[in-house]
Amino acid sequence: MKSPFYKLLINFSILILTFNTSSSQVAKNSIVSKAYLNIAKAITDTAMSDCKAYSLLKELCYDIGPRLSSSPQAAAAVEWARQNMLTFGFDNVHLQPVMVPHWVRGEIEKASIINSSIVGTVSMSISALGGSISTPEMGIVAEVIEVRSLNEVKELGTKAEGKIIFYNRAMDSRLMNTFFGYGSAVDQRTLGAIEAAKAGAVAALVRSVTTRMDNVPHTGLMYYEENVHKIPAAAVSTVDAELLSKLIKLENQVKVWLRLSCKTYSDIQSYNVMGEITGIDRPEEVVLLGAHLDSWDVGHGAHDDGAGCVQTIEALRLIKILGLKPKRTIRAVLFMCEEFGIRGGPAYADSIKKNDPNHIAAIESDRGGFMPRGFSVSADSGTVERIKKWEYLLENIGANHIFQGGGGPDISPLNQFGTVTIGLIVDDQRYFDYHHSANDTFDKVNERELELGAVVMAILSYVLAMEGI
């Protein structure tokens, strides 16, 4: 509930913002700057005294759980999101149909190093990669060949025939931006089975894409190529990857037994979920807030991307309960099926082609619920500079670093319409400890950091809805 003080503060600030607030003048106009600072403070104070993001995330994680795009839990999450948007009084709450892949992990995921002269037979922690086929019912037994790149596989020639290819290139821990480190290693997960199959291999094992040394495997999407024989593929924990690599160096031949029971069925229908605060002056112009509602089927999907979902809802709720009336529409969209090939984002973009609303900006949260540090902007340098002038509104939180960079996977299809896409940047040093693994649970999320992510999304989306770009 808003205090009388905040009612007066917000009303006074809005009154100021109705006068002489062209984009080129705002940063220079101390009165207008003060009005936006008052609104930013009101959003922050309200959020920190009435946090809803954390309780929403608890519901999503514990009442629903992991949300693979084709699963009953994903369907439950769609209804959960719709009901919360209605409860918070958002406008135009509705579902948008999306066809999504239907892959089921199955109950059997087993692998063992067998008959080693050093360790004997030892089980390994693995996780089938998303989209993998199953092994034969009794599994696969084959010698393992270790490689560090896709090119190494191509150079093996006939040596790979009948073997299991083990990709063991670690994330580059020297890179301070952990997403760059992820990008340096993830190709072996996504494309490794294709290159291994081309070389005649019978299966692929991939070192988990994380810098953390533990026995928890990290799953993720992999691809097959038309007219290339499909082989099963699984991620192996970093601890077991190290063990396997060590044994290969010490022994003439190391064999692994692998058994998976995953299956792929026909695509099924799911939904994007959306609601908005309708603009009072230019309702046809949209500032979008987004995240992806699906997750992998391990852990809770708390950081990836339950955090982004509740931040998106919470940002809009904060603007709503403070009685702010943006000139342009601010729309929350929870996209379905980002993890399994990015289906929700393109489906939304296709609807834009038909309905032609002008999306001036889109902000995505898909880097976990950690402390916000700023925003990366996918646009030319001049546009970035125009958005940077709002850094002062985020300075008190320490999230005032706005720079040129990527926006986000679900909103990237909007770039074709000239939309400025923006990604929420957080302290990402721990993100890949949890990413796509059973470690990604509710207890790993800090309440204040999560809420502050929603706060900075609310502040930036509101000022862009008022002033444009």
ChimeraX attribute file (.defattr): number of C-alpha atoms within 10 A of each C-alpha:
attribute: neighborCount
match mode: 1-to-1
recipient: residues
	/A:1	8
	/A:2	11
	/A:3	10
	/A:4	9
	/A:5	10
	/A:6	19
	/A:7	14
	/A:8	11
	/A:9	17
	/A:10	22
	/A:11	17
	/A:12	14
	/A:13	21
	/A:14	19
	/A:15	12
	/A:16	17
	/A:17	19
	/A:18	10
	/A:19	9
	/A:20	11
	/A:21	16
	/A:22	13
	/A:23	16
	/A:24	12
	/A:25	12
	/A:26	18
	/A:27	16
	/A:28	11
	/A:29	13
	/A:30	11
	/A:31	14
	/A:32	22
	/A:33	21
	/A:34	14
	/A:35	20
	/A:36	24
	/A:37	18
	/A:38	19
	/A:39	26
	/A:40	23
	/A:41	19
	/A:42	21
	/A:43	23
	/A:44	23
	/A:45	14
	/A:46	19
	/A:47	21
	/A:48	14
	/A:49	8
	/A:50	12
	/A:51	19
	/A:52	21
	/A:53	27
	/A:54	22
	/A:55	12
	/A:56	20
	/A:57	25
	/A:58	20
	/A:59	14
	/A:60	27
	/A:61	23
	/A:62	13
	/A:63	13
	/A:64	17
	/A:65	24
	/A:66	28
	/A:67	29
	/A:68	27
	/A:69	30
	/A:70	23
	/A:71	18
	/A:72	13
	/A:73	20
	/A:74	23
	/A:75	19
	/A:76	16
	/A:77	25
	/A:78	23
	/A:79	15
	/A:80	17
	/A:81	25
	/A:82	20
	/A:83	13
	/A:84	16
	/A:85	24
	/A:86	14
	/A:87	10
	/A:88	16
	/A:89	17
	/A:90	21
	/A:91	16
	/A:92	14
	/A:93	20
	/A:94	15
	/A:95	18
	/A:96	16
	/A:97	14
	/A:98	20
	/A:99	18
	/A:100	22
	/A:101	20
	/A:102	18
	/A:103	21
	/A:104	19
	/A:105	20
	/A:106	12
	/A:107	9
	/A:108	13
	/A:109	19
	/A:110	18
	/A:111	23
	/A:112	19
	/A:113	23
	/A:114	18
	/A:115	13
	/A:116	16
	/A:117	13
	/A:118	9
	/A:119	11
	/A:120	10
	/A:121	15
	/A:122	13
	/A:123	14
	/A:124	23
	/A:125	21
	/A:126	29
	/A:127	27
	/A:128	30
	/A:129	25
	/A:130	28
	/A:131	22
	/A:132	25
	/A:133	21
	/A:134	23
	/A:135	19
	/A:136	12
	/A:137	9
	/A:138	10
	/A:139	14
	/A:140	18
	/A:141	20
	/A:142	19
	/A:143	19
	/A:144	25
	/A:145	22
	/A:146	19
	/A:147	18
	/A:148	16
	/A:149	16
	/A:150	17
	/A:151	10
	/A:152	13
	/A:153	24
	/A:154	14
	/A:155	11
	/A:156	14
	/A:157	12
	/A:158	12
	/A:159	13
	/A:160	22
	/A:161	16
	/A:162	17
	/A:163	24
	/A:164	30
	/A:165	29
	/A:166	28
	/A:167	29
	/A:168	23
	/A:169	20
	/A:170	20
	/A:171	23
	/A:172	18
	/A:173	14
	/A:174	8
	/A:175	12
	/A:176	11
	/A:177	13
	/A:178	21
	/A:179	15
	/A:180	13
	/A:181	20
	/A:182	19
	/A:183	12
	/A:184	16
	/A:185	22
	/A:186	22
	/A:187	15
	/A:188	25
	/A:189	26
	/A:190	18
	/A:191	16
	/A:192	25
	/A:193	33
	/A:194	25
	/A:195	21
	/A:196	29
	/A:197	26
	/A:198	19
	/A:199	21
	/A:200	19
	/A:201	27
	/A:202	24
	/A:203	26
	/A:204	27
	/A:205	31
	/A:206	34
	/A:207	29
	/A:208	36
	/A:209	32
	/A:210	28
	/A:211	18
	/A:212	17
	/A:213	14
	/A:214	14
	/A:215	16
	/A:216	22
	/A:217	29
	/A:218	30
	/A:219	27
	/A:220	22
	/A:221	18
	/A:222	23
	/A:223	18
	/A:224	19
	/A:225	13
	/A:226	8
	/A:227	7
	/A:228	12
	/A:229	15
	/A:230	21
	/A:231	21
	/A:232	25
	/A:233	34
	/A:234	32
	/A:235	26
	/A:236	30
	/A:237	26
	/A:238	26
	/A:239	18
	/A:240	24
	/A:241	26
	/A:242	14
	/A:243	14
	/A:244	21
	/A:245	18
	/A:246	11
	/A:247	17
	/A:248	17
	/A:249	11
	/A:250	11
	/A:251	11
	/A:252	8
	/A:253	14
	/A:254	20
	/A:255	20
	/A:256	23
	/A:257	20
	/A:258	28
	/A:259	21
	/A:260	27
	/A:261	20
	/A:262	21
	/A:263	15
	/A:264	15
	/A:265	10
	/A:266	9
	/A:267	13
	/A:268	13
	/A:269	13
	/A:270	22
	/A:271	25
	/A:272	24
	/A:273	26
	/A:274	25
	/A:275	25
	/A:276	25
	/A:277	25
	/A:278	21
	/A:279	20
	/A:280	12
	/A:281	13
	/A:282	15
	/A:283	17
	/A:284	14
	/A:285	21
	/A:286	27
	/A:287	28
	/A:288	25
	/A:289	30
	/A:290	29
	/A:291	31
	/A:292	29
	/A:293	33
	/A:294	30
	/A:295	27
	/A:296	27
	/A:297	21
	/A:298	21
	/A:299	22
	/A:300	28
	/A:301	31
	/A:302	29
	/A:303	29
	/A:304	29
	/A:305	27
	/A:306	33
	/A:307	32
	/A:308	30
	/A:309	32
	/A:310	29
	/A:311	33
	/A:312	29
	/A:313	30
	/A:314	27
	/A:315	29
	/A:316	28
	/A:317	25
	/A:318	24
	/A:319	22
	/A:320	17
	/A:321	14
	/A:322	19
	/A:323	13
	/A:324	16
	/A:325	19
	/A:326	24
	/A:327	22
	/A:328	27
	/A:329	26
	/A:330	31
	/A:331	26
	/A:332	29
	/A:333	32
	/A:334	29
	/A:335	28
	/A:336	35
	/A:337	29
	/A:338	22
	/A:339	21
	/A:340	22
	/A:341	13
	/A:342	16
	/A:343	21
	/A:344	29
	/A:345	26
	/A:346	18
	/A:347	20
	/A:348	20
	/A:349	20
	/A:350	14
	/A:351	12
	/A:352	15
	/A:353	11
	/A:354	8
	/A:355	9
	/A:356	13
	/A:357	14
	/A:358	16
	/A:359	23
	/A:360	20
	/A:361	25
	/A:362	28
	/A:363	27
	/A:364	30
	/A:365	31
	/A:366	24
	/A:367	24
	/A:368	30
	/A:369	33
	/A:370	25
	/A:371	20
	/A:372	28
	/A:373	22
	/A:374	24
	/A:375	29
	/A:376	21
	/A:377	27
	/A:378	21
	/A:379	20
	/A:380	11
	/A:381	12
	/A:382	10
	/A:383	14
	/A:384	20
	/A:385	16
	/A:386	14
	/A:387	20
	/A:388	17
	/A:389	16
	/A:390	21
	/A:391	17
	/A:392	17
	/A:393	23
	/A:394	24
	/A:395	13
	/A:396	13
	/A:397	17
	/A:398	15
	/A:399	22
	/A:400	20
	/A:401	17
	/A:402	23
	/A:403	18
	/A:404	18
	/A:405	16
	/A:406	16
	/A:407	25
	/A:408	24
	/A:409	18
	/A:410	30
	/A:411	28
	/A:412	20
	/A:413	18
	/A:414	22
	/A:415	17
	/A:416	9
	/A:417	15
	/A:418	13
	/A:419	21
	/A:420	24
	/A:421	28
	/A:422	28
	/A:423	26
	/A:424	26
	/A:425	23
	/A:426	21
	/A:427	17
	/A:428	19
	/A:429	13
	/A:430	15
	/A:431	20
	/A:432	25
	/A:433	19
	/A:434	22
	/A:435	26
	/A:436	27
	/A:437	24
	/A:438	18
	/A:439	21
	/A:440	27
	/A:441	22
	/A:442	22
	/A:443	12
	/A:444	14
	/A:445	19
	/A:446	13
	/A:447	18
	/A:448	17
	/A:449	18
	/A:450	25
	/A:451	27
	/A:452	25
	/A:453	31
	/A:454	33
	/A:455	30
	/A:456	27
	/A:457	26
	/A:458	25
	/A:459	26
	/A:460	21
	/A:461	27
	/A:462	26
	/A:463	21
	/A:464	21
	/A:465	25
	/A:466	23
	/A:467	16
	/A:468	19
	/A:469	16
